Amino acid sequence: MYRSADGGRTWDEGTDVPLPSGRTRMFGTADGTAYLSASEKLWRVDARSLGQVRDGPRPYARILPVPGGGYLATGLKPEVGLWLSTDGRSWSQLDTPVLRR
């Protein structure tokens, strides 16, 4: 994974990301952080580090910007869940609604 801090004029040397090929998705946040969502892990990559997300959205998460600021993450594997973040770094899990017939 390569990163540019000047709108694409120059690029860093890159970071190896140990993800298998296949259904990997990437989501970016306003501060330049990227989340890589794969079947078994969710990785967080910024200018200084690469790490697995443990206190936040789960693997196969989808991370979406929220109008007005912040991010919402949805996950289906290994369990259904919703997480909310104001900054894209720290996450709070929301209660999952129970649907009744």
C-alpha positions in Angstrom: 0.0 0.0 0.0 1.4 3.4 -1.0 0.4 6.8 0.4 0.7 10.3 -0.9 0.6 13.4 1.4 0.6 16.0 -1.5 -2.3 15.1 -3.7 -0.5 12.4 -5.6 2.6 14.3 -6.7 4.9 12.0 -4.7 4.4 8.7 -3.0 6.0 7.0 0.0 7.9 3.7 -0.2 4.8 1.7 0.7 3.8 -0.7 3.5 3.4 -4.4 3.1 -0.1 -5.5 4.1 -0.4 -9.2 4.9 -3.9 -9.7 3.3 -4.9 -12.6 1.1 -6.1 -11.7 -2.4 -9.8 -11.8 -2.9 -12.6 -9.9 -1.3 -10.6 -7.1 0.3 -12.1 -3.6 0.5 -10.5 -0.3 1.4 -12.1 2.6 3.2 -10.4 6.0 3.9 -11.0 8.6 6.6 -10.4 12.3 6.5 -7.2 12.2 8.4 -5.5 9.9 5.8 -6.1 6.6 7.6 -7.1 3.6 5.6 -9.1 0.6 6.7 -8.6 -2.7 4.8 -11.5 -5.1 5.4 -10.9 -8.7 4.6 -12.6 -12.0 5.5 -10.7 -12.7 8.7 -9.3 -9.3 9.8 -9.8 -5.6 9.7 -6.6 -3.6 9.4 -6.0 0.1 10.1 -3.1 1.7 8.2 -1.8 5.2 8.7 1.4 7.1 7.9 3.3 5.4 10.8 1.7 2.1 11.5 -0.2 -1.0 10.4 -2.4 -2.8 12.9 -5.3 -5.1 13.3 -8.5 -3.5 14.7 -9.5 -5.2 17.9 -11.7 -2.7 19.6 -14.0 -1.7 16.8 -15.6 -2.9 13.6 -15.2 -6.6 12.8 -13.8 -8.2 9.6 -15.9 -7.6 6.5 -17.0 -4.3 7.9 -18.2 -1.5 5.6 -17.2 2.0 6.8 -19.2 4.9 5.6 -18.9 8.7 6.3 -21.8 10.2 8.2 -23.1 13.6 6.9 -22.0 16.3 9.4 -18.9 14.3 10.5 -17.9 10.9 11.8 -18.2 7.3 10.5 -20.6 4.4 10.7 -19.3 0.9 10.3 -21.5 -2.1 9.7 -20.4 -5.7 10.1 -22.0 -9.1 9.4 -19.2 -11.5 10.3 -18.7 -13.1 12.7 -21.8 -11.3 14.1 -24.0 -8.4 13.1 -23.0 -5.1 14.6 -22.9 -1.4 14.2 -20.1 0.9 15.3 -19.9 4.7 15.4 -16.8 6.9 15.4 -16.4 10.7 15.5 -12.8 10.6 14.3 -12.3 7.3 12.5 -9.9 6.0 15.2 -12.0 5.2 18.3 -15.2 3.3 17.9 -18.3 2.7 20.1 -20.5 -0.3 19.4 -24.2 0.5 19.1 -26.9 -1.7 20.3 -28.2 -3.9 17.5 -32.0 -3.7 17.2 -34.0 -6.9 17.7 -36.6 -7.4 15.0 -39.9 -9.0 16.1 -42.5 -10.6 14.0 
